[in-house]
Amino acid sequence: MSDEPLDVVLYEERDDIAIITLNRPHKKNTLTDAMIQGVADGIDAATKSRDVAAIVLRGSDGTLTAGYDLTNANEFSESIDGPPGWSTPYGAKGPTPREGAWDPVRDYQFMNNNVRRFMKIWECPKPVIGEITGWAVGGATDLVLCADLLYMAEDAHIGYAPSRIYGTPTTMMWVHRLGLEHAKQFLLTGRAIDAPTAHRIGLVSHVLPADEIAAEVEAEARRFATIPANQLALNKLLINQAFENMGLRTSQMLGTFFDGVTRHTEEAYRWTEDIAERGFKPVIADRDGPWRDYGQRPKGD
């Protein structure tokens, strides 16, 4: 029997707020196409609801999400046709790619489909609070950094480990939220950021004990019910527009395209071959070994 829950994203409305919960606890809430679509659908539902003043985005069982589910090779791989409804950029008359060929346009459109759904959080007229618990790694940051406010458990970590070997940020919120120095510090190294550091560099609003964060986030979200919805929408649009004017969408286009490029380097091929040989077993304790953020053991281990 599969451990996959019936609903991989939970949606609830109560006390003036909507709560969207990533719900694959047996997989550390790693992202699948169904989960990304579930979050997008939840944002749409909350946007339309007259009873919702603000939205909470969280993960079940103590972890927000460990990023894309890289063990699901049948979904996030350019060797297949993609999720239901996906088609090549060339339509029915397009050529069938030869084995091993990489189509950068096809790759870009596939990943950009995820970006568009992540950006529903950014574009939502209602405030969205991201609740970071456990780990928020890789693709998790493409998702949660689109939120308006970030609250973090004091034992949690966030980071973009793929920058070490297998990716670039697609929503590219890192540089816009952190500024040049800290964005380079953590994107060039792929180093994990603990909660005190995240608060010090301005990445998150508040750091709270893990057993208190859910209640505090919900209380903060409910406070938005005292502010007219049109005020919230206009102020969010105004703030976001400043970052749009600084080239956010262009950065996202390049980040999404470069993400595909990084997955087709010789180092990336060797890394995926090693995973195929040894299995995917993330090693969190030692983040300074060769590509250990993604679980590769050095040859001879």
N, C-alpha and C positions, 0 to 999 in steps of 0.2 A: 504494500500500500504506500502511495506517495505521501510525503510529509507536506506537500504544497497545500496551503490553505485555500479554501474555496474563494475567498476574497483577499487578493494580495494587496489591496488598498482599501482601508476602511474609511467611511465618511459618516460624520455625525454632526448634527446641529443641536445645540443646547445653550441656554443662558446667553443669547445674543452672539454666539461665536460658532464657527464651523471648525471641526477638527479632522484633519486628513492624516491618516496613520499608515505608514508603510508596514506591511504585514507579511513578511517572510522571515520570521525569527530564526528558523532552522538554517537559513542561509545568510544570517546577519543583514537581512533586508536588502541584499544585493539587487540591483536594478535589472528588470527585464522590460521588454516592450510593453507588456500588460501593466506593469507598475507605473511606467512613465505615462501611459495613457490614462491610468486610474487617477494619477495626480492631476493631470490636465482636466479630466472630467470633473474632479472634485472642485478645482478652482472655478470652472464654469458654473457648477451648481451653486457654489457659495456666492459668486458674483450676481447670479440671478435672484437669489433668495432675499426677500425683504426682511427676514428675521436675522440676518447675519451682518454684524458690524465689522468683524475682523476674523482672520483665519489663523489657525495654528497648524503647522506642519511638523510632524514628529515620526519617530520610528517605534516599533513595538519591542518589548523585551530588552530595553536598555541600550539599544544602538540605533542611531539614525539610519545610516546605510553605509556599507563597506564599498560602495561604488558599483560599477557594472559587474554583472555576473559573468566573469570570464570563463567559468566552467561550462557555461551554456554555449558551446561552440556552434550550435545549430541556429543561434539567433544573432549574436553580434560578431559575425564574420562576413567579410566581403566575398567569400567563396560561395555564398548561397544567395537566394533571391530576396532575402529580407523578410520582414513580418507581413502578415496578411494585408493586402491592399498596396504593397510596394510594387513598383514597376521601374524598369530601367529608364534613363532619361531619353532613350532613343525610341521608346514605344515598341509596339509589336514588330516593327520592321528592323529593329536594331540587330546587329550581329551578335552571335553567341560568343562570349569571351573564350579564348583558348585557355587551357589549364594554366594556372599560375599568373594569368594576366591581371593587372590592376587597372581599373577604370577610375580615375580621380574624380570625374564628375558624378559618377554613380555613388562613389564613396561619400562625396560631399553632400549629395542630396539625402542619402540615408542618414548620416549623422545630423545634418541640419534639421531633419524631421524631429529629432530629439531636442535640438536647441529651441525650435519653435514652441514645443510643448513646455520646456522649462521656462521659457520667457512669458508664458501665461501668468506666472507668479509675479514677474516684474510689471506686467501690463495690467494686472488686476486692479480695479479702482479702490479696492479695500485693502487695508493693511494686512500683511502676512508676516507672522512671527515664526522663524525657524528655530526649532528646539534641538540643539546638538547634544546628543548623548552618545557615550561609547566612542564610535569612530565615524568620521565623515571623510571618506577617502576618494580621491580620483573623481569619477563622475558624480559622486555625491556632492562635491563642491560646485559642479556645474549646475546642479539643482538648487541647493540650499542657499548659495550666495545670491540667488535672484530674489530672496526674501527681503523684506524691508528692515526688520530687526532680527538680530541673532542673539539668542540666549544659549549659554553653554554650561554643561555640567562640569564641576571642578575636576573630575577625573577623565574628561573626554579629550580627544585629539582630533585635529582636522589637518588635512594636507593634500597636496597633489602629487602623490608618488609616481604617477605615470610619466612625469617630466624627466625621470631618470632613464627611461628606456622605451616607453610605449605610448606616448601621447602628448598632446598639448591641451590646455583648457579650451573648451568649445564656446562656453558663454563668456569667457574672458572677464569675469567679474573681479578677479584677483587684483589687477592693477588699478581698477577704478575704485575699489574699496580700500586698498592699502597704500597706494602711492608707489613711486618708483623703487625706492630703496628696499622696502620690505617685500614688495612683489618679486624683485630679483632675488632677494635672500632666500625666499622659500620656493620659488618656481625653478630656479637654476639648480637647487639641491634636491628638491623633492622631500625636504625634511618635514617631519610631523611637527605640528604646533600644539603645545599643551594649552590648557585653558588660561592660566595666568598670562602667558605670552600673548595669546589671542586678544585678551582684554587690554594688555599694555599697548599693543600696536594698533588698537582701534578696530579690530576685525569683528569683535562681538560687543554687545551692549552690556551684558551682565554675566557674571559667573556665579553659579549657585550649587549647593550640594545636590547630588544626584537624586536624593529622595525628596527634594523640595522643588525641583525645577518645573515639573509638570503643573503643579498648583500655581506657582508664581507666573508662569507663562500664560495660563488661562486667565488669571486675575488681570494681568496687563492687557490681554486681548479684550476682556470685557469692558475695560475702561474706555475703549473707543466708542462704545455705544452711547456715551454722553456727548459726543461730537457729531454734528450733522454730517451725513454721508457725503454731501456735495463738497463740504470743506475738506474732508479727508481725500476725496478723489482729486480735487484741484491741487492741493498741496503735494500729493504724491506725484501727480503728473508734472508739476513744476520742477520738483527736485529731480525726477528722472530725466526730464528734458535737458537739464544741464549736462548730464553724463552722455545723453544721446548726442548732444552738440560736440562733445569731446571725441566723438568717433567710436562709440561703443559698438555700433552695428558693424562697422568696418573691421574692428578688432575681432568680433565674433566670426565674421566671414573668413578671415585669415586663420584664426585659431582652429576653426572647424576643418579647413582645408589642410593646414599643417598637421593636424591630428592624424589624418589619413597618411600623410607622408611619413610620419614617424613610425607608423606601423608597417612600413615597407622598406626599412633599412636592413642592412645585413645583420646588425645587432638585434633588431626586432625579430628577424627570422630565426636567428639562433636561440633567442629567448623562448619563442613559441615552440621550437623543436625540443628544447630542454623540458618545457612543461609537458609536452606530449610524451616524453620519455619517462619523466620522474613523477608527474602528477602535480597538481596545483596545491601547494601547501604554504600559505603565507607565513613568513617569519617576521613577527613584529618586534621581537626583543632586540635584534641586531639590525639596525637600519643603515649601517655604514658598509656592510659587505656588498659585493657586486650584485646590484639589482635586488637585494633582499626584500625591499619593499613589496616586490611582487612574487616573493617566494622562491626565487632561483637559488639553488645551492651551488657554490663554486665547484667546478669539476674536481673530483677527488674527495668531496665530502662524503 
